[in-house]
Amino acid sequence: MHIYREPSVTNLNFDELASYPEEKIPFVEITTRGPPEANQELETGRLAEKFARTKVKSVESPEKNSNPLYGEIKYEEGLIENPSKDVSGVMYDGHLLSRIYHRLLPEEETDASHLHIIFTKRLFGTWGEKGGRYHARVSLYSYPTLISTSGIVEAPAKPKEFYREKRQLASLGDTGGTIERLKEKFEGRFIDYDDERLTEVMKGYVMQALFYHLRSDPFCEKECCRLYNAHWQEEVIRAQLDPPEFCEKHRKILEEL
């Protein structure tokens, strides 16, 4: 297993993340590495253009960003050259992003004996035909697996009361500092940027990636299991932070591996 670090996220302990699967499955060998784009051999401008092409033009349209603007390419160049640079307000197509990262993997490590888990600050989504829009995701289990440190904040929905009070305040014309006040009021009920619980939460997503690699099924239907596919922030917190770590079924699977 190879875990690729996201340098801009200082509250995520990658050494602790790497040691967690080793505790559960002793035969797994794990390495941590820098971002794949840091080791790429492509000219930066060409790689930046590839990233820019994965940008979602509109969450309500599957149209691809086939001809990115000069400014979009320069923006991606900046992210490649300065991995610690913050990124916000941009969504990428998760499947297209995964294809780029796949091409950046060492060729000798692209067989089934290797699992690559790439942590990225980029927020990505997948197009849903049923809903007719892009949906932000925390993770994309593919080859390689992508896990978004922005997605864990933005993708799972916050408590319903959060949005209800947000609408009420907006209807009264109160928009100044609304989000920050609401975050203070509902503190602890969702994962936020710079959240000290991030490492513990992400352990579950690493295990989901491992189960996908070993059994082609990363999820569990039980809310008390770290493999639960949470859609609400409070479900994330319950599944990843409250005991037990795994349901009986998946605990037994781990013991038998």
N, C-alpha and C positions, 0 to 999 in steps of 0.2 A: 504494500500500500504506500502510495506517495501523496503526501499532503502539501499543497502549495500555499504558502503564506500570503496574506494580504497586508502589506507593510503599513497602510494608512490606519489600520485598526489597532490601537494600542491596548485595548481592554480585552483582547482575545489571546489567550495563552496557548500557543500552538504546540509547545512541548507537552503540556498537560493533555491537549486534545490527542496527541499522538500516543501517549501512554495509556489512555483509556481503553481503546480496542485491544491493546496488548494484554490488559488485565482480564478481559473477557475471553479472548481467543489467543492463547499463548503462542500458537504457531505462526501468527501473523507478524511479518517483518515490516516495520514502518519507518519511512524516512520523511523528513520535512525539507522543503525547498522554497526558494524564492519564486516570484511570479513567473509563469512560463514565458511571458513576453520579454522578460529581462534576459533570457538566454537565446532569444530568437536570432536567426541569421538573415532574415529579410531586412531590407533597407527600411528604416523607421517610417518613412513617408508611405511606402507601400502597405506596411502593416497597419498604419493609422487609417488609411483609406478602407482597408478591410473591416476594421472595427466600426468606422463611420457608416459603412453600408448595413451594419446590423441594427442601427438605430431605428426605433419605432417612430414613424412619422406622425401617426395618430393612433391612439388606443382604440379608436372605433373603425379602423381600416387595416386590412392585411397588406396594403400596398408596401412594397419594399423601397428602401432608400437607395435606389440603384445609382443615383448620381448625387452623391453627397456634396455639400457646399465646401468651398475652400476653408471657411471658418470651422466647419465640423471636423475636417481632417486635421487642422492645426490643433484643435481641442484634444483630439485623440493622441496626437504627437506629444502634447504636454503630459498626458497621463502616462504614456510609455516612458518618457524621459524622466519623469518625476513620479514614481509610484506612490509617494506619500501624499500627493495632491488630492484634495477632496473632490468628489463628484456628486452632483445632485441635479434633480430636474430632468434627467434623461433616462429613458427606458430602452432596453435593447431586446431584440428577438433572441430568446434563450437558445433555440435550436441552431440559429445561424452563429451565435456566439460559441456554442459548443463545437461547431465545425472548425472554427478558427483555432480554438485551443487544441483540438485534436491534431491539427497539422503542426503544432508547435511541440508536440510530445516527442521524446527520443524514439526514433523508429524501432530500435531494438526492444522498446518497452510497450509496444502496442498490441501485445497478445493477451490472452485471457488470464495469464498468470499475474498481470499487473493491474492494480486498481489506482486510478488517478482521481484525486479529489481536489478541485481548484476552488479556493475561497477568493471571491472577488467583491469589491465594493460596488461594482456596476449593478444597478437594479435591472433585472431582466423579467420578461413575461413570456407567456405563450398565448397564441391566438386560439380562441374558443369559437368554433363554428356555431354552437348552440346559442351562446350569448351574443355573438357578433361583436366581440371586442377582445382586446388583450387583457390578460389577468396577470398581475404581478405575482412572482413566485419566490419562495425562499430557496428552493432547490430544484434542480433538474437532473434526474437520474438517467444518465446516458454514458457515453464513453468519449470524453471524461465526464465525471459528475461535476456539476457546478453548484456552489452554495453561495448565496448572496448575503453579505453582512448588512446591506441596505434592505434586502428583501425581508429579513426577519423582523424589521421595524415596520416596513410599509405594506407587506402582503397580508398577514393575518389581521383581521378586523379588530379594532379596539372595542371596548364594551359599548353596548347599544346606547347607554345613557350618555356616553361621551359625544356621540353624534347628535343625539336629541338636544342636548344642551348647546352644542355648537350651532345648530339650526336656530334655536331660540334666541341666542345672542345675536346671530346674524340678522334675524328678522327685526331686532330692536336697533339695528345699526351699530351694534357694538362689535367691532372687528379688531380694534387695537389690542394686541397682546392676548387675544382670545385663546389661541392654541396653547401658549405657555401657561396660562391660568388653568386651563382644563387639564393639562399634563400634571400640574401640581396637585389638582384635586383628585385625579385618578392614579396618582403615583403608585407603582407597585403592581398595577393590574395589566400592564403591558410592558413589552420590551422596548427600550428606547436606545438611541445612539449613546455610546459611552456607558451602557448599562453594565454594572459589575457582574451580573448574572450571565453574561453572554457566553463565556467559556462553557459553563455547565449546560446551558441550553444547546449549544452547538455539538456537544458530545452525542446527543440523540440523533442529529442529522448525519453525523459521521457513521453512526451505527446503521441508519437507514441506507446509506450508500453501500455499506458493507453487505447488508442483507440483499440489496439489489444485485450486487456483484455475485454473491454466492448462490442466491436462490431465485433471482429475477422478481422478487416481491419485497419492496422496501417498507410496506405499510402494515399496520395492525388496526383492527376495528375497535379495539378497546382503548378508551380514553386514559387508562392508567398505565399505558405502555409507551415507552420512548419512541416506538415506531408508529404511533398514532399520527394520522395525517390531519393535523390541526388546521382549521380555517379561521379560528378566533384566537386572539392573543391570550385570553384566559385559558383556552385549551392548550396552548403551547406551554404556558407556565405549569399547568396541572400535569401534563404528560412528562415534561422534562425536569421539573424541580420537586414534585411531590413523590413520596414512595408509593408503591414499589417502582424500581427502575423499569422492569419488564413484566409483562403478563406471564402467567404460568406457561402458556404455550411457547412463547419465545425464550423464556428462561431455560426451558428444557432443551430447546434447539441449540442454544449456546453451550449448554453443558455437554451435548452430544457431539459437537463439532471437534 
